């Protein structure tokens, strides 16, 4: 690690910022993109989302807090340990325990995991948030993102995620992208939910 001035980082899902995002409800861009704003039949159960690029897990926790069941996949063992630590603290807090019980963490390579035969159409939604390559032109990303790049080496293979994600998703694949970034793997989405700095590209399954 070559950023000693930063000190330690940890995954924290109980911050005021995360609480504010939860308070925005299911009709915020992420909620709409994954389909949480749509009513579900009781027999369908909770919307099951695979977050295949978990990072520090804030989006995954938000989706769980908004009512989804979320499986996080992370291939880096150090990042996976940070996620498990965050989940343990959520489960130990009475106000958030029920949210934590809707979250599972798996240490695995996302492409290989999604390509498993048992995982074909196993998830209602697959959520992807690959790191966008640093072109040296944009402002420096957050401390956590810079350290994540150091730990994981970035997501140079991000384009390879889309094809297996489309196999693992029953209804849709949602890709979080910077506003001006090209679509993942050059494939145009079925629809987009635009924000000021980022967007969600949605690939609908038949």
C-alpha positions in Angstrom: 0.0 0.0 0.0 1.6 3.3 -1.0 -0.8 5.8 0.6 0.3 5.8 4.3 -1.1 9.3 4.8 -4.6 7.9 4.6 -4.4 5.5 7.5 -6.9 2.7 7.8 -10.3 2.4 6.1 -13.3 0.3 6.9 -16.7 -0.4 5.4 -19.3 1.5 7.4 -23.0 1.1 6.5 -24.3 3.0 9.5 -23.3 6.6 8.5 -25.5 9.6 8.2 -24.9 9.7 4.5 -26.2 6.1 4.1 -29.2 6.9 6.3 -30.0 9.9 4.1 -29.9 7.7 1.0 -32.2 5.2 2.7 -34.6 8.0 3.6 -34.9 8.9 -0.1 -36.9 5.7 -0.6 -37.5 3.3 -3.4 -38.2 5.9 -6.1 -34.6 7.2 -6.1 -32.6 6.2 -9.2 -31.1 3.0 -7.8 -34.4 1.8 -6.5 -36.1 2.4 -9.8 -33.2 0.9 -11.8 -33.4 -2.4 -9.9 -37.2 -2.4 -9.9 -37.9 -1.9 -6.2 -40.5 0.7 -6.8 -42.7 -1.9 -8.5 -45.2 -3.9 -6.4 -44.5 -7.6 -6.0 -46.8 -10.5 -5.4 -46.5 -12.2 -2.0 -45.6 -15.5 -3.6 -42.7 -13.9 -5.4 -40.9 -13.1 -2.1 -38.3 -10.4 -1.8 -36.5 -9.1 -4.9 -33.2 -11.0 -4.9 -30.3 -8.9 -6.1 -26.8 -10.1 -6.9 -24.3 -7.3 -6.3 -21.4 -8.7 -8.3 -19.0 -5.8 -7.7 -19.5 -5.2 -4.0 -16.8 -2.7 -3.3 -17.4 -1.4 0.3 -21.0 -2.5 0.1 -22.9 0.8 0.5 -25.1 0.3 -2.5 -25.8 -3.3 -1.4 -26.8 -2.2 2.1 -29.0 0.5 0.6 -30.8 -2.1 -1.6 -31.3 -4.3 1.4 -32.5 -1.4 3.5 -35.1 -0.6 0.8 -36.4 -4.2 1.0 -34.3 -6.4 -1.3 -32.5 -9.6 -0.5 -28.9 -9.0 -1.5 -26.0 -11.4 -2.2 -22.6 -9.6 -2.4 -19.7 -11.2 -4.4 -16.2 -9.9 -3.8 -13.1 -11.6 -5.1 -10.5 -9.7 -3.0 -10.1 -11.3 0.4 -9.1 -8.1 2.2 -12.2 -6.2 0.9 -14.3 -9.3 1.7 -13.1 -9.1 5.3 -14.1 -5.4 5.4 -17.6 -6.3 4.2 -18.0 -9.1 6.8 -16.9 -6.6 9.5 -19.5 -4.1 8.3 -22.2 -6.8 8.2 -21.3 -8.0 11.7 -21.8 -4.5 13.1 -25.2 -4.2 11.3 -26.3 -7.5 12.8 -25.2 -6.4 16.2 -27.4 -3.3 16.1 -31.0 -3.9 17.0 -32.3 -1.2 14.7 -30.6 -2.7 11.6 -30.4 -6.4 12.4 -33.4 -7.2 10.1 -31.6 -5.5 7.2 -28.4 -7.4 7.9 -30.3 -10.7 7.8 -31.2 -10.0 4.2 -27.5 -9.8 3.2 -25.1 -12.6 2.3 -21.4 -12.2 1.4 -19.6 -14.6 -0.9 -15.8 -14.5 -1.6 -15.5 -15.5 -5.3 -14.6 -14.2 -8.7 -17.9 -12.7 -10.0 -17.5 -13.9 -13.6 -16.9 -17.4 -12.6 -19.6 -17.3 -10.0 -22.3 -16.0 -12.4 -21.2 -18.5 -15.1 -22.0 -21.5 -12.8 -24.9 -23.6 -14.1 -26.7 -23.4 -10.8 -26.7 -19.6 -11.0 -28.3 -19.3 -14.4 -31.3 -17.0 -13.9 -30.9 -17.5 -10.2 -31.2 -13.8 -9.3 -34.0 -11.4 -10.1 -31.5 -8.6 -10.7 -27.7 -8.4 -11.1 -26.1 -5.1 -10.1 -22.7 -4.1 -11.5 -20.6 -1.1 -10.4 -17.2 -1.7 -11.9 -14.4 0.8 -11.3 -14.1 3.2 -14.2 -10.5 3.5 -15.4 -8.6 6.5 -14.1 -7.9 8.7 -17.2 -5.9 11.2 -15.2 -8.4 14.0 -16.2 -11.1 13.7 -13.6 -10.8 14.9 -10.0 -9.3 12.4 -7.6 -11.8 9.9 -6.4 -12.5 9.4 -2.7 -9.8 8.1 -0.3 -11.7 4.8 -0.1 -11.8 4.4 -3.9 -8.1 5.1 -4.3 -7.3 2.5 -1.7 -9.7 0.0 -3.3 -7.9 0.5 -6.6 -4.6 -0.2 -4.8 -6.0 -3.4 -3.2 -7.8 -4.8 -6.2 -5.9 -3.5 -9.1 -9.0 -1.9 -10.5 -11.5 -3.6 -12.8 -9.6 -3.9 -16.0 -11.8 -6.9 -16.9 -15.1 -5.0 -16.3 -16.4 -5.6 -19.8 -16.3 -9.3 -19.2 -18.9 -9.0 -16.5 -21.9 -8.2 -18.7 -22.3 -11.5 -20.6 -22.3 -13.7 -17.4 -24.5 -11.2 -15.6 -27.1 -11.5 -18.4 -27.1 -15.3 -17.8 -27.4 -15.0 -14.0 -30.2 -12.4 -14.1 -33.9 -13.4 -14.4 -35.3 -10.0 -15.1 -32.6 -7.3 -15.5 -28.9 -6.3 -15.2 -28.2 -2.8 -13.8 -24.9 -1.2 -14.4 -23.8 1.9 -12.5 -21.7 4.2 -14.7 -20.2 7.7 -14.7 -22.5 10.0 -16.7 -20.1 10.4 -19.7 -18.7 6.8 -19.7 -19.5 4.5 -22.6 -21.8 1.6 -21.9 -20.3 -1.5 -20.5 -18.7 -3.7 -23.2 -20.0 -1.2 -25.8 -23.5 -2.7 -25.5 -26.4 -0.1 -25.4 -28.8 -0.7 -22.6 -32.6 -1.1 -22.8 -33.1 2.1 -20.7 -31.2 4.5 -18.6 -31.8 6.4 -15.3 -29.8 9.6 -15.5 -28.2 11.5 -12.6 -26.0 14.6 -12.5 -22.7 12.6 -12.1 -23.7 9.0 -12.8 -26.4 6.9 -14.4 -27.8 3.5 -14.3 -27.9 1.5 -17.5 -30.6 -1.2 -17.4 -30.5 -4.4 -19.6 -33.8 -6.1 -19.6 -34.2 -9.8 -20.0 -37.0 -11.4 -21.9 
